[in-house]
Amino acid sequence: MQDKTKALRSGYNPKEHMGAMSVPIYQTTAYEFRNSQHAANLFELKEEGAIYTRINNPTTEIFEKRFCSLEEGVGAVATASGTAAIFYTFANVAGCGDNILVAKQSYGGTLTMAAHTLKRFGIEGRFFDVYNLEELESQIDEKTKIIFFETIPNPAIEVADVQKIVEIAKKHNILLCVDNTVATPILCKPLKLGADIVVHSTSKYCNGNGSAIGGIIVESSTAAQKIKENPRYSHFNEPDLSYHGLIYSELEGAIFTLRVRLALLRDFGGAPSPFNSWLNLQGLETLALRMEHISKSALEIAKFLEAHPKVKSVNYPGLKSSKSYENAQKYLYKGMASGLLSFIVESKEAAQKVAESTKIFSLVVNIGDSKSIITHPASTTHQQLSKEELKAAGVDEGLIRLSIGLEDTKDLINDLEQALSLI
Ligand SMILES: *Cc1c(COP(=O)(O)O)cnc(C)c1O
């Protein structure tokens, strides 16, 4: 099946749900067992079925199956947010004394988690530039549990050389996780390119309406292959005392996400609400159509800005002038580069003027909504940084970031034109 069909049909059979064409919302906390043997079978994993919505829920399960088929994985687990998905991915492999290797070009929350919060749990975040893979390989040791980067990093908006990072992870037999939030499974399928795990904030493009926070972890069959008999992942290969001696590596199939569900959702609890899973399913239905429209519109807007006399430079991986252009052509579906772009005007004041003068673009710190968004990082997300720190973080004071939505492209261009005419 092609993505457009999967997005509407995968993981759900109306005949099993009273013929309901829209996926039903199982708004329930718990599920009645047929008898005590049934209950025991569920807990012993001898039979499949729902126990308690913190662990599994029928609406969420349909979302997981559909997403898994779009990413071409073998198993998936949904979480309350993208941040929870990333935290559980790290917590599933790393413990006190271990380290994780995270791309410097990552989402701000991922960087603070890896640099500061996980440190308090004894897990060391090590950082590498996706354009300097020496820096990645030289920091690997026997305590390294995972390598993590984003296909199109937010807010850097670049495309890494995925193949090279896949090779390094293979060479050292370390799990490789890719945050595919901005590319979405429509524009890039990291598991097919050789990554072992994909995580998403479904709050962004997947939901598409800006109506629900959510996250998901999807694994490839290669995850279990790397884990089995690998001393790096001894806790998967030894009895888990918290689950009456279960040895994950002796099970078939998706053992990475199974452990997230059985151990981490059980003990940390960041499960999605069934209603949010339903909202995210609604979003998925139109994801393929939206990503094509958004990518085409973003490219047209990037070209308009590049030709504008008041714009110093434009960063969009779909532009020939971008240093990521070749990687975008190689790794993104038809070279379509999603909806994030940034551009630089003369000064901080000029950028503020543009950001507050648009009439259609909303001044919001979010991405991936169907409504277009404009942000001025130097006065919002990066406001606490000094001039020197801004420079080090690669954030020019005159930088403006756009997240292109579904409005008519001409209207968006006219809106930027009138705002730029004021500086
Ligand atoms: C937003 C975002 C996250 C965090 O997701 P939440 O759903 O907001 O917790 C992680 N990674 C990327 C790339 C994001 O854009």
The ligand as a Gaussian input file, in Angstrom:
#p B3LYP/6-31G(d) Opt

LIG

0 1
 C        8.327000      19.856000      19.449000
 C        9.433000      18.933000      19.256000
 C        9.762000      17.995000      20.249000
 C        9.027000      17.927000      21.569000
 O        7.737000      17.447000      21.402000
 P        6.478000      17.788000      22.357000
 O        5.367000      17.025000      21.748000
 O        6.298000      19.270000      22.333000
 O        6.853000      17.290000      23.729000
 C       10.797000      17.115000      19.973000
 N       11.478000      17.153000      18.814000
 C       11.195000      18.044000      17.839000
 C       11.968000      18.037000      16.575000
 C       10.164000      18.969000      18.030000
 O        9.889000      19.868000      17.066000

